Amino acid sequence: MKTFSERLIAIEERLKNWWEFGKQEYPCIVARALKDDHGPIPDTDDLARFWSDPDFVIDRQMKIIDNTNYYCDAVPFHYIDFGASAMAGVLGAQMEYVNKEAVWPLEFVKSIEESLEVGIERESFVYKTIIEMTKRSAAISKDNHFVTPYALGGPADNIAGIYGTQPLLMDMVTKPEKVKRALEHMKRLWIKAFNEINVVIELGDNRGYCGWAEIWAPGTTFPIQEDFSYMISVDMFSEFCIPHIADIADTMDFPFYHMDGVTHHIVPLLDLAMLKVIQWDPGPGKERLSLWYDFFKHILSRKKSIQVYGTAGEIDKLISTVGARGVLVIVSDPTNEEAEMMAEKYGYG
């Protein structure tokens, strides 16, 4: 297997081209698998330790990196994972450890007006823990792995996390101007948090960046999202969310958008010139790529690249249907044998 430096040299031109919607003979592929003879991976049933003990988390993640084979355009990375709602914790929410897949915030804001008083709580347990884990991972990341920011959510996601989904939906109807002021405030906190965590990550001095989607970029990047938007119309999405998505995208070099199960919001997103990539996550029960060929063609026709999740057996049909240009597939749970075959088949040598 290639060293970290050799891998970076091998992938950077191909991924730069993908980010810019350049011509491709083959799709970009991201695949990784635990080594067949891998050593033990630290584990615990103590959920507080699993999520928030820096010693345990760093040891576990380094063991995972050391025991993983990376194929095609994959890079070793450490996602600073405090759950999908980590930003709510950074803003002061207490966090509930649900299981090894989820940590949820406990709402503490009583009104949309009160959300304007929320800020980054630098003395909170969540913030201190995230910063410590990021610093410690960055300190050992040089020529070994990329460190990714924690889950920053979206402005509406984060208000919902600290205030509640239902009251936010109600306020969008009854107090739209106050919601817009709250979203503006959350956007500014998002941008501040993003810039601050990248300063910490840059202590590792690796070339390029990586977000939780595990795709290398030659400049700053992050999967922008508004999962809350699943519950609102296109008109409301355009009115409340799109202006802030555009501003957040402008703060980074290689922005892309994480779409989660709702296709109709693609219309205003494709009008954002600065947005380079759409990531599609269809949700449980709708994973087959063949369900979404027309959707992918529509995005690609607007000269936006796409990132999708699929199996090794779906790639040929995907490419014969939508083409290779602008396509990156993250392969779901391949075996080492499957990953080696894909690397040979799709031009990775």
N, C-alpha and C positions, 0 to 999 in steps of 0.2 A: 504493500500500500504506500501511497505517496506521503511524504512529510507534509506538515501544515504549509510550509512555504511553497513546496512543489505543487500542492493542490491549489493554492491561491493563484499561482502563475498559470496553471492549466485552465482555470475557470473564468478568470476575470474578463478576457476579451469577449467570450461567449455571452456572459451575463450582462456586460455593458451593452452589447448588441441587442439582447432581449429587452432590457430596460428601455431602449430607444426605438423599439419596434423595427429593428433591422431585419433583413432577409435571413432566413434560417433554412438549411437543408433538413435538419432534424429538430424535433422539439428539445427544449432544455428539460433535463430530468434531475430531480433531487430524490435520492434514495439512501437510506442508511439501515443498518441491521446490526444487532448485537453479534459479536463474534461467536462462532459455533462453540468454541472452547472458552467462552468468557468466564472470568472469575466472579466471585460473589459481589452482588450489588447491595450496599447497605440498605436496610429497611427497618421500619418500626411501626407498631400500631399506636404509638403515642402521637396523636395528630398535632399537638402543639410542637413537639420536637420535629415531626416530619416537615412542617411548613415553616417554622420560625426559629429553629436552632441553627445559627450560622455554621457551627462546627459540623453538624450532621449534614446540612444541605450542601455545603461545599465539598465535603468528602464524598457524598453520594453522587453529585454531579460530575466530579472529576473521575470517579470510578466508571460512570456511564460513558463518558467521553473516551477514556482509555480502553474500554471494552467494546467499542463500536467501530464498525467498518463504514467508511463514507464513500459513496459512489457518485459518479457523474458530476453534478454541480453541487453536491452537498458539502457543507463545511461543519467542523466541530463548533458547537455553540452552547452557551449556558444562558438559558432564559431565566431571568430573575423572577421566579414564579411565586407570587403571594395571592394566587387566584385571579379570576377574570375581573374582579371588582377591587383590585388592589388600590386604585386611585382613591376610592371612597375611604379606605383606611388611612391613606396619606392625608386626607382632608379631615380626619378626626373620628371616623366611624369605628366603633368596636367591631371586631371581626369574629365570626362564628366558624369554627373548623367543622365542616359537615362530614367530610370523608377525605380520601386521598385525591379526589378529583375536584373538590370544590371548597372554597371559603367564601362566605357571604357576609356582607356588611349589615349592621343593625342600624336602621334609620334613626336619626337623632335631630333632624331639622323639622320644625313644626309648621313652617310656612314658606312659600316661595320667596317672600321678602327676606326671611331669615337666611336663606341660602347666599344672599349677597354679603353676609358677614363671615362666611366660611373662607378659610385660607389653608395653605400648606402648613400642617402641624409638625414642625421640625422636632418637637420634643415627644411626639407620640411614639409608642412602641412600634407601630407598623413602619413609620418613616425611618426611624433609627435602624430597625432590622433590615429593611430594604437597602439602605445606604451602606450599612456594614457589609452585607452580602455582596453588593455590587463592587465595593472597594476591594474586598478580599479576592473576589474572582478576577477583577481587572488586574490586580497585582501579579497574578500568575498566568495571565492570558497571553502574553507575548509569544508569538509563534506556536501557540498551543490551541487556542479557541477564541471565538468571538463572544463577547458579553452583550446580551440584549437588554433593553429597558424592560421594566416591569409593565404590567397591563395598565395603560393610561386611560382606557375606555374612550368615551366620547363625551362632550359637554352634557348632552341630555342623559346619557347613561349614568353619568356621575351625579347629576341632580337626582335622578330616580333612585340611585343607591343610597343617598343620604336623606332623602325626603320621602320617597315612595313613588312607585309607578302610577298608581291610580290618582293620587292628588295632582301629580304633574300633568297627566292627561286632562284632568278636569280644568286645571288652571290654563292650559293652552286654549281652552274654549272661553273661559270666563275672565281670565287675566292675561291676555296674550302679550301686552306690552311689558308687563312685569316678568313674564317668562323670558321674553327676549333679552331683558336686562340681565336676568340670571344666567342665561346661556352665554352672553357676552363675558360676564365675569368668569364663568367656568372655562371658557375658551382661553382666557388670559392665564388662568392658573395652569391649564393643560400645557400651554406653550412654555411657561416658566419651568414646569416640572420636566418637560422634555429636554429643554436646553440644559438644565442642571444635571440631569442624570447622564447626559452625553459627555459632560465635562468629566464626570467620574469614570465613565467607560473609556474615555480617551487616554487615561493613565496607562492602559495596556499597550498603547502605541502600535496597534495592528493597522494594516492598510485596509481601509474600507469599514463598513458597518453592517450590522445584521439586526433585524427585528425578530419578534417571536415567530414569525412565519418561516424563519430559518433560510432566507434567501439573501445571499451576499449582495451588497451594493457598493459602488465606488465612493459614495458620499452618504450623508445622513439619510435615514430611512425609517419608516414605521408603518404598520398596518393601521390606517385610520379607520374608525368604525363609529357607528351609531346603531347598536343592536336594538335600542329602544324604538327605533323608527319602524320596526316590524308592525307596530300597532297604530301607525298614522298613515294618512293618505299621501299621495304624491304631492298634492298642493301644500299640505302642512309640512312635509319633508323639505320642499323647496323654500318655504317661508321661514321655518324655524331652524333647520339644520344646515342646508347647503351653504349659506354665507360663512358659517364657522368651519365647515369642512374645507372650504376654499382657503380661508386664512391659515388653518393648520397646515394644509398642503404646502402653502407658500413658505413655511418655516423650515422645510427640509429639501434636500436635493433630489431625492427619489421617493416621492409619495405614492402610495397605492391604497386602495380602498377595500376593506373586508366586507363583502356582501354576505349576509347570513339569512338565506331562505326567502328573500323578497326580491323578485325580479323587476317589478314595476318602477322601483326607485332608480333604475339604471338611466332613465331618460335625462334627468338633470345632472347626474354624475358624469355622463359622457360629454356634457357641455363644458366641463371644467378642463381647460387646456393644460393646466399644470399637472393633472392627475395622469400618471403614466400607466398604471396597472390596475385591473380589477381582479380581486381574489374572490372566487366563488365557493361558498360552503353551503350546500343545499339543505343540510339538516338531516336528521334520522329518517330512514325510509325512502329517501329521494337521492341516494348517492350515485346511482348509475349515470355515468357520463352521457350515455346515449339519450337521456331525457332532456339534455340541455344543449344539444348541437346548435339549434337555431339561435338560442340565446348567446352562445359563444360567437357564432358568426356575426351577429349584430354588433357585439363589442369590438371584434377584430376589424369590422368594416369601418369603424371610426378611428382606426389606427391606435387603439389601446391594446397593450398586451394583456394576457390573462394568465392567472395561476389557478390551477384546479387540482383536486385530489382524485386519484384513481388507482386502479390496480394495474399490474404489469400487463395483464391480458386485454386491457381496454385501450392501450395507447395506439396500436396500429389503426383501429377503426376510427378513433378520434382524429388522427392525422389525415387519414384518407378522406374524411368528411369535412373538416374545417381547415386543413392545411397545417404546416409546421410553424409558419411565421407568427411570432408573438406568443407562442404557447410554451408554458412551463408546467410540468406535471410533478407534483409531489406524490410519490408512490407510497401507498398505504401498506405498512408492515410487510415489506418483501423479505424473502429469505436471502441469504448471501448468494445462493446459486442463481436466483432470479435476478438479483441486482447485477451480478457479473454478466449475465446474458444480455441485460438491457444496455449495459455499458458498451459491450461489443457491438450490439445491433444498431445503436443509435449514435455511432460515430465518436465514441469516447476512447477507442483503442484499447 
